[in-house]
Amino acid sequence: MRNLPRTSILEGQKALIVGVANDHSIAWGCAQAMHLAGAEIAMTYLNDKARSYVEPCAAAVEASLLLPLEVRDAAQVDALFDAIASKWGRLDILVHSIAFAPRQALVGRVTDCPRDGFLTAMDVSCWSLLDLTRRAEKLMTSGGTVFAMSYHGANEVIENYGIMGPVKAALESAVRYLAAELGPKGIRVHAISPGPLATRAASGIPDFDALMERVAERA
């Protein structure tokens, strides 16, 4: 990663990075930074199509594990955490950087969002954080850190962000409750809002280029 030196601040730490789609992903930046800080990395990919894009990323950070993960598939989630338990016996860091909403839930009014679109967006983008954190908790025996990715659209209406605004608001609320519940065990839970970036997920937002231009004008 450009301008980041190698350090040892995460030496010996075991990090699971969920959400790398390619080398433009926010999760990929997290994986690189943690690798350069000394952490050992486990990564996931969504499906066989995505695997060809994620494999070079995994190789670049010398990932110890690379496994498929569709968060709505309980068997795949089970297999992932079984593999981590077998390989490492513990987990120190979880990065949750996944979000999805069907196109019809993004392009239309929130008022008109179909029930199935809303439920899918909540399932993939919010409930999955609860599921992965619950499983990670069992492996964070000496404490740990969970990171989830949010966006300003959780707190303010952003044109064309659609149902993801309410979904990200739910995610941020979930982060606060998780932090309160897991804090006594030494497990910190954070929501990060990195701003609009040209990722694969962002390509599904209508007029995203115009949004980027407005942000640049205000910066």
C-alpha positions as CSV (number, residue, x, y, z in Angstrom):
1,M,0.0,0.0,0.0
2,R,1.3,3.4,-1.0
3,N,3.0,5.4,1.7
4,L,2.4,2.9,4.5
5,P,5.6,1.5,6.1
6,R,5.9,-2.0,7.6
7,T,5.4,-2.0,11.3
8,S,4.9,-4.6,14.0
9,I,1.9,-3.1,15.9
10,L,-0.3,-6.0,14.9
11,E,2.4,-8.6,15.0
12,G,0.8,-12.0,15.8
13,Q,-2.7,-10.7,15.4
14,K,-5.2,-12.8,13.4
15,A,-7.5,-10.8,11.2
16,L,-10.6,-12.0,9.2
17,I,-11.4,-9.6,6.3
18,V,-14.8,-10.0,4.8
19,G,-15.8,-8.1,1.7
20,V,-12.8,-8.0,-0.7
21,A,-14.3,-8.0,-4.2
22,N,-11.2,-6.7,-6.0
23,D,-8.2,-4.4,-5.6
24,H,-10.5,-1.3,-5.4
25,S,-12.5,-2.6,-2.3
26,I,-12.3,-0.8,1.0
27,A,-11.8,-4.2,2.6
28,W,-8.7,-4.7,0.4
29,G,-7.2,-1.5,1.8
30,C,-7.9,-2.8,5.3
31,A,-6.2,-6.1,4.5
32,Q,-3.1,-4.4,3.1
33,A,-2.8,-2.0,6.1
34,M,-3.2,-4.9,8.6
35,H,-0.7,-7.1,6.7
36,L,1.8,-4.3,6.7
37,A,1.3,-3.9,10.4
38,G,2.2,-7.5,11.0
39,A,-1.2,-9.2,11.1
40,E,-1.9,-12.7,9.7
41,I,-4.8,-12.5,7.2
42,A,-7.9,-14.6,6.4
43,M,-10.0,-13.5,3.5
44,T,-13.3,-14.5,1.8
45,Y,-14.7,-14.3,-1.7
46,L,-18.4,-14.2,-2.6
47,N,-18.5,-16.8,-5.4
48,D,-16.5,-18.5,-8.1
49,K,-16.7,-15.4,-10.4
50,A,-15.3,-13.2,-7.6
51,R,-12.6,-15.7,-6.7
52,S,-10.4,-14.8,-9.7
53,Y,-10.3,-11.2,-8.6
54,V,-9.7,-11.9,-4.9
55,E,-7.0,-14.6,-5.3
56,P,-4.3,-12.1,-6.4
57,C,-5.2,-9.9,-3.4
58,A,-5.0,-12.8,-1.0
59,A,-1.6,-13.8,-2.4
60,A,-0.3,-10.2,-2.1
61,V,-1.0,-10.2,1.7
62,E,0.1,-13.9,2.1
63,A,-3.3,-14.8,3.4
64,S,-3.4,-18.0,5.5
65,L,-7.0,-18.7,4.5
66,L,-9.1,-17.9,1.5
67,L,-12.7,-19.3,1.6
68,P,-16.0,-18.7,-0.1
69,L,-18.6,-16.7,1.9
70,E,-22.2,-15.9,1.0
71,V,-23.4,-14.6,4.4
72,R,-26.9,-15.9,3.7
73,D,-25.5,-19.4,3.5
74,A,-25.2,-20.7,7.1
75,A,-23.1,-23.7,6.0
76,Q,-20.5,-21.4,4.4
77,V,-20.4,-19.3,7.5
78,D,-20.0,-22.4,9.7
79,A,-17.2,-23.7,7.4
80,L,-15.4,-20.3,7.6
81,F,-15.3,-20.1,11.4
82,D,-14.5,-23.8,11.7
83,A,-11.5,-23.3,9.4
84,I,-10.3,-20.3,11.5
85,A,-10.7,-22.2,14.7
86,S,-8.7,-25.1,13.2
87,K,-6.0,-22.9,11.7
88,W,-5.5,-20.3,14.4
89,G,-7.6,-21.3,17.4
90,R,-8.5,-17.7,18.0
91,L,-9.4,-14.4,16.2
92,D,-8.3,-10.9,17.1
93,I,-9.8,-8.7,14.3
94,L,-13.0,-8.9,12.2
95,V,-13.5,-6.5,9.3
96,H,-17.1,-6.5,8.0
97,S,-17.2,-4.6,4.7
98,I,-20.2,-6.0,2.9
99,A,-23.4,-4.4,1.8
100,F,-26.0,-5.2,-0.9
101,A,-29.5,-4.1,-1.9
102,P,-31.4,-5.2,-5.0
103,R,-31.4,-2.5,-7.7
104,Q,-35.1,-1.8,-7.4
105,A,-34.5,-0.9,-3.7
106,L,-31.8,1.6,-4.7
107,V,-33.2,3.4,-7.7
108,G,-36.7,4.1,-6.5
109,R,-38.1,6.0,-3.5
110,V,-37.6,4.6,-0.1
111,T,-41.4,4.9,0.2
112,D,-41.8,2.4,-2.6
113,C,-39.1,-0.1,-1.5
114,P,-40.5,-3.6,-1.9
115,R,-40.5,-5.8,1.2
116,D,-38.2,-8.4,-0.3
117,G,-35.7,-5.8,-1.3
118,F,-35.7,-4.3,2.2
119,L,-35.3,-7.7,3.9
120,T,-32.4,-8.6,1.5
121,A,-30.6,-5.4,2.2
122,M,-31.0,-5.8,5.9
123,D,-30.0,-9.4,5.9
124,V,-26.8,-9.0,3.9
125,S,-25.7,-5.5,5.1
126,C,-26.8,-5.5,8.8
127,W,-27.8,-8.8,10.2
128,S,-24.7,-10.4,8.8
129,L,-22.7,-8.2,11.2
130,L,-24.5,-9.7,14.2
131,D,-24.0,-13.2,12.9
132,L,-20.3,-12.8,12.2
133,T,-19.7,-11.0,15.4
134,R,-21.5,-13.6,17.5
135,R,-19.2,-16.3,15.9
136,A,-16.1,-14.2,16.2
137,E,-16.8,-13.6,19.9
138,K,-16.2,-17.2,20.7
139,L,-12.7,-17.0,19.2
140,M,-11.8,-13.6,20.7
141,T,-10.9,-15.2,24.0
142,S,-8.3,-12.4,24.8
143,G,-10.4,-9.5,23.5
144,G,-10.5,-8.2,20.0
145,T,-11.8,-5.6,17.5
146,V,-14.7,-5.6,15.1
147,F,-14.9,-3.0,12.3
148,A,-18.0,-2.3,10.2
149,M,-18.3,0.0,7.2
150,S,-21.0,2.7,7.2
151,Y,-21.6,5.8,5.2
152,H,-22.9,9.4,5.8
153,G,-26.2,8.3,4.2
154,A,-27.0,6.7,7.5
155,N,-27.4,10.2,9.1
156,E,-28.4,12.4,6.3
157,V,-30.5,11.9,3.1
158,I,-28.1,11.3,0.2
159,E,-29.6,11.4,-3.3
160,N,-29.8,7.9,-5.0
161,Y,-28.6,6.1,-1.9
162,G,-32.1,4.8,-1.4
163,I,-32.8,2.1,1.1
164,M,-29.1,1.8,2.0
165,G,-29.5,4.9,4.1
166,P,-31.9,3.3,6.6
167,V,-30.0,0.1,6.4
168,K,-26.7,1.8,7.3
169,A,-28.5,3.6,10.2
170,A,-29.6,0.2,11.5
171,L,-26.0,-1.0,11.1
172,E,-24.6,1.9,13.2
173,S,-27.2,1.3,15.9
174,A,-26.3,-2.4,15.9
175,V,-22.6,-1.4,16.4
176,R,-23.4,0.6,19.5
177,Y,-25.3,-2.3,21.0
178,L,-22.6,-4.8,20.2
179,A,-20.0,-2.5,21.7
180,A,-22.0,-2.2,24.9
181,E,-22.5,-5.9,25.2
182,L,-19.0,-7.0,24.2
183,G,-16.9,-4.2,25.7
184,P,-16.7,-6.0,29.2
185,K,-15.0,-8.9,27.4
186,G,-12.4,-6.5,25.9
187,I,-14.0,-6.7,22.4
188,R,-14.2,-3.2,20.8
189,V,-16.8,-2.7,18.0
190,H,-16.4,0.3,15.7
191,A,-18.3,1.7,12.7
192,I,-16.1,3.5,10.1
193,S,-17.5,5.9,7.5
194,P,-14.8,6.4,4.9
195,G,-16.8,8.5,2.5
196,P,-17.7,7.8,-1.1
197,L,-15.1,5.7,-2.9
198,A,-15.1,4.2,-6.4
199,T,-15.6,0.6,-5.4
200,R,-17.5,-2.2,-7.1
201,A,-20.4,-1.8,-4.7
202,A,-20.6,2.0,-5.4
203,S,-21.0,1.2,-9.1
204,G,-24.6,0.1,-8.3
205,I,-25.5,3.6,-7.0
206,P,-27.2,5.7,-9.7
207,D,-25.2,8.9,-10.7
208,F,-22.4,8.0,-8.4
209,D,-19.9,10.1,-10.5
210,A,-22.0,13.2,-9.8
211,L,-22.0,12.4,-6.1
212,M,-18.2,12.1,-6.2
213,E,-18.0,15.5,-7.9
214,R,-20.1,17.2,-5.3
215,V,-18.0,15.7,-2.5
216,A,-14.8,17.0,-4.3
217,E,-16.3,20.5,-4.6
218,R,-17.0,20.6,-0.9
219,A,-13.7,19.1,0.3
